[in-house]
Amino acid sequence: MNEDSTVPGFITPETTFPAALHAWELHLKNEGRTTNTLKAFISDLQLLASYLPPDRTIGFVTTADINSFLSWMENERKAPCSPKTYSRRVTSIKSFYKWLKGNGVISEDPADKVIQKSVISPLPEILTTVEYQKVLETANAYRTFSKPDARPMALLQLLLSTGIKKNETLGISPNHIDLEDPDHPVLYIRYDSPSNRYKERKIDLPLDWITVYHEYMAQYPVTKTLFNYSARRLEYILEEIGAGAGLTKHLSFNMCRWTSAVHDATIGMSNEELRTKMGVSNIQWREISAKLLQLKEIYMPMNVEERAS
């Protein structure tokens, strides 16, 4: 009998891909996978199924079939396949067949010996130390307008000091901000999905941000979430700050996250502290830490003029 209740008894090696993928989708939902992950994983397996002969069922796919599919996808398919997409599709296929084998549907896993290529994504774009100060000054200036607006500074300083992601920013509630100790305010990052619990963490907040936070709360009373706006609206606020600061680059959530990490690494935060603060796994940290070493040179360009200043 299958150990996983999301694997119906009718699924056998002779089952077609559509029927098996429906059951796998239920399994992924029960694991707490995000909607985007579900769509991507199912789409990846549907692409594999469309490549194989129409009568090929889930239990009669070989390692050679999978490698042939990956070669076609990388070299022959008209639609381009980025290294990141290629890597995800290999992960999707491996996950699907590991699930089938783990529940006794198949005796051999054809994806087990498929090689997962290491994919190193390009270096992210970050702010330099000069740009860092410029965007903060620009955001802070909104607080002194004839109609004061603390929202730009509340958002930007929070991102640059904590390095949180866009979805984490959207999920912050006022009760996630702990001001009980006035000398040590903290932000709690929470996740609803059990599969993301390892990302939950406590991050120290800068004392000067608390003043901005209180101004923002007085101007924009909130009840459910701290930033009760769409993701696009918050992105627009960042873009407006960047334009006001004269940046030629696109100020974004991701740029703030990476700039925050490089800043922390530059001032001497330990690797383990920074990994925990970013909410990433040990495996993810390997690539991130290597990038941070390179990004330090961008963050603090050591030319003669800056050394003399």
C-alpha positions in Angstrom: 0.0 0.0 0.0 1.2 3.5 -0.8 2.4 5.5 2.2 1.4 8.8 0.7 -2.4 9.3 0.7 -2.1 11.6 -2.3 -1.1 8.6 -4.5 -4.4 6.9 -5.6 -4.4 3.2 -5.9 -5.2 3.4 -9.6 -1.8 4.9 -10.4 0.5 2.3 -11.9 3.4 2.2 -14.3 0.8 2.1 -17.1 -0.9 5.4 -15.9 -0.8 8.3 -18.4 0.9 11.5 -17.5 -2.2 13.7 -17.1 -3.7 11.4 -14.5 -0.4 11.0 -12.6 0.3 14.7 -12.7 -3.1 15.5 -11.2 -2.2 13.3 -8.2 1.3 14.8 -8.0 -0.2 18.3 -7.9 -2.3 17.3 -4.9 0.8 16.0 -3.2 2.7 19.2 -3.9 -0.2 21.3 -2.5 -0.2 19.1 0.7 3.5 19.9 1.0 2.7 23.6 1.1 4.3 24.5 -2.2 3.5 27.9 -3.6 1.2 28.5 -6.5 4.1 29.5 -8.7 6.0 26.4 -7.9 3.0 24.2 -8.6 2.5 25.8 -12.0 6.2 25.5 -12.9 6.6 21.9 -11.9 3.4 20.7 -13.6 4.3 22.7 -16.7 7.8 21.1 -16.8 6.3 17.6 -16.7 3.7 18.4 -19.3 6.5 19.5 -21.6 8.3 16.2 -21.0 5.1 14.3 -21.8 4.5 16.3 -25.0 8.1 15.4 -26.1 7.6 11.6 -25.5 5.6 9.4 -27.8 1.8 9.8 -27.2 1.4 6.2 -25.8 4.4 6.5 -23.4 3.1 6.0 -19.8 4.9 7.1 -16.6 6.5 3.8 -15.8 8.1 3.2 -19.2 10.2 6.4 -19.4 14.0 5.7 -19.3 17.0 7.7 -18.3 17.9 7.9 -22.0 14.4 9.4 -22.7 14.9 12.1 -20.1 18.4 12.9 -21.3 17.2 13.1 -24.9 14.4 15.5 -23.8 16.9 17.7 -21.9 19.2 17.8 -24.9 16.3 18.7 -27.2 15.1 21.4 -24.8 18.6 22.9 -24.5 19.8 22.7 -28.1 16.9 22.1 -30.5 13.7 23.6 -29.2 12.8 26.9 -30.8 11.9 28.5 -27.5 15.2 29.4 -25.7 15.9 27.7 -22.3 17.9 29.7 -19.8 20.3 27.8 -17.5 18.0 28.5 -14.6 15.0 27.1 -16.3 16.9 24.1 -17.4 18.0 23.4 -13.8 14.4 23.8 -12.6 13.1 21.4 -15.1 15.6 18.7 -14.1 14.6 19.3 -10.5 10.9 18.9 -11.5 11.5 15.6 -13.3 13.6 14.3 -10.4 11.0 15.3 -7.9 8.2 13.6 -9.8 10.0 10.3 -10.3 11.3 10.3 -6.7 7.7 10.6 -5.5 6.6 7.7 -7.8 9.4 5.4 -6.6 9.0 6.4 -3.0 5.4 5.3 -3.1 6.0 2.0 -4.8 4.5 3.0 -8.2 7.8 2.2 -10.0 10.7 0.1 -8.9 13.5 2.0 -10.6 13.9 5.8 -10.8 14.8 6.8 -14.4 15.7 10.4 -13.3 18.1 9.3 -10.5 21.1 9.2 -12.8 20.2 12.3 -14.7 22.9 14.9 -14.1 21.8 18.1 -12.5 24.1 20.8 -14.0 25.3 23.5 -11.6 23.8 26.8 -12.6 25.4 30.0 -11.4 23.2 33.0 -12.1 24.7 36.4 -13.0 25.8 38.8 -10.3 22.9 40.9 -9.1 23.0 44.6 -9.5 23.5 46.5 -6.2 24.0 50.0 -4.9 27.4 51.5 -4.3 28.0 53.1 -0.9 27.5 56.5 -2.5 24.2 55.5 -4.1 23.2 53.9 -0.8 23.4 57.3 0.9 21.7 59.1 -2.0 18.6 56.9 -2.1 18.2 57.2 1.7 18.5 60.9 1.6 16.0 61.1 -1.3 13.5 58.9 0.6 14.0 60.8 3.8 13.3 64.1 2.0 9.7 63.1 1.6 9.2 63.4 5.3 9.9 67.2 5.1 7.5 68.0 2.2 4.6 70.4 2.8 2.5 67.2 3.0 5.0 64.9 4.9 5.1 61.4 3.7 7.1 58.8 5.7 6.1 55.9 3.5 9.2 56.0 1.1 11.6 56.1 4.0 9.7 53.5 6.0 9.9 51.1 3.0 13.4 51.8 1.8 15.2 51.9 5.1 13.4 48.7 6.2 14.6 46.9 3.0 18.1 48.1 3.3 18.5 47.3 7.0 16.8 43.9 7.0 17.3 42.5 3.5 13.9 41.0 3.4 12.2 39.8 0.2 9.3 41.3 -1.6 6.8 38.7 -0.5 8.1 38.9 3.0 7.6 42.7 3.0 4.0 42.3 1.8 3.3 39.7 4.6 4.4 41.9 7.5 1.7 42.7 10.1 2.1 45.3 12.8 2.3 42.5 15.4 5.4 41.2 13.7 7.3 44.3 14.9 8.3 43.9 18.5 9.0 47.2 20.3 8.9 45.9 23.8 12.6 46.5 24.4 13.0 50.1 23.2 16.8 49.6 22.8 16.4 46.4 20.8 13.4 46.5 18.4 13.0 43.4 16.2 11.1 42.2 13.2 9.7 38.7 13.0 9.4 37.1 9.5 6.6 34.5 9.5 5.5 32.0 6.9 2.2 30.1 6.6 3.5 27.2 4.6 5.2 24.4 6.6 7.8 24.0 3.7 9.0 27.5 4.3 9.3 27.4 8.1 13.1 27.3 7.9 12.9 30.9 6.4 11.3 32.2 9.6 13.6 34.4 11.6 14.1 37.4 13.9 15.9 40.5 12.5 17.1 43.5 14.5 15.7 46.8 13.4 17.6 50.1 13.4 16.6 52.4 16.2 16.2 55.4 13.8 13.8 53.4 11.7 11.3 53.2 14.6 10.8 57.0 14.5 10.0 56.7 10.8 7.7 53.8 11.5 5.7 55.7 14.0 5.3 58.6 11.6 4.2 56.2 8.9 1.7 54.6 11.2 0.2 58.0 12.1 0.0 59.0 8.4 -1.3 55.6 7.1 -3.1 53.7 9.9 -2.9 50.0 9.2 -4.6 47.0 10.7 -3.8 43.9 8.8 -0.5 44.4 6.9 2.2 47.0 7.4 2.2 48.0 3.7 -1.4 47.6 2.6 -0.5 48.0 -1.1 0.0 45.9 -4.1 3.5 44.7 -4.9 3.5 46.9 -8.0 2.6 50.0 -6.0 5.6 49.4 -3.6 7.8 48.8 -6.7 6.7 52.1 -8.1 7.7 53.8 -4.8 11.2 52.4 -5.0 11.4 53.4 -8.7 10.4 56.9 -7.8 13.1 57.1 -5.1 15.7 55.8 -7.5 14.7 58.4 -10.1 14.8 61.1 -7.5 18.3 60.1 -6.5 19.5 60.2 -10.1 20.2 56.5 -10.4 20.7 55.1 -13.8 19.9 51.6 -12.5 16.6 50.3 -11.5 16.0 50.4 -7.7 14.1 47.2 -6.8 13.4 44.8 -3.9 16.1 42.5 -5.1 18.7 45.3 -5.4 17.9 46.3 -1.8 18.2 42.8 -0.5 21.6 42.2 -2.1 22.8 45.6 -1.1 21.8 44.9 2.5 23.7 41.6 2.4 26.8 43.1 1.0 26.7 46.0 3.5 26.4 43.5 6.4 29.2 41.4 5.0 31.4 44.5 4.6 30.9 45.7 8.2 31.9 42.3 9.5 28.8 40.3 10.1 29.6 36.6 10.4 28.6 34.2 7.6 26.2 32.3 9.8 24.6 35.4 11.1 24.1 36.7 7.6 22.8 33.4 6.3 20.3 33.3 9.1 19.3 36.9 8.6 18.7 36.3 4.8 16.7 33.2 5.6 18.5 30.9 3.2 19.6 27.3 3.4 23.2 26.1 3.7 23.1 24.9 0.1 21.8 28.3 -1.1 24.4 30.1 1.0 27.3 28.5 -1.0 26.4 30.5 -4.1 25.3 33.6 -2.3 28.5 33.8 -0.2 30.7 33.5 -3.4 28.7 36.4 -5.0 29.0 38.6 -1.9 32.8 38.4 -2.1 32.7 39.8 -5.7 30.0 42.3 -4.9 32.0 43.9 -2.1 34.3 45.4 -4.8 31.2 47.0 -6.4 29.8 48.2 -3.1 33.0 49.9 -2.0 34.9 51.0 -5.1 38.4 51.8 -3.9 39.5 54.5 -6.3 41.9 57.3 -5.3 39.3 60.0 -4.9 37.2 57.9 -2.4 40.3 56.9 -0.4 41.2 60.5 0.0 37.7 61.6 1.0 
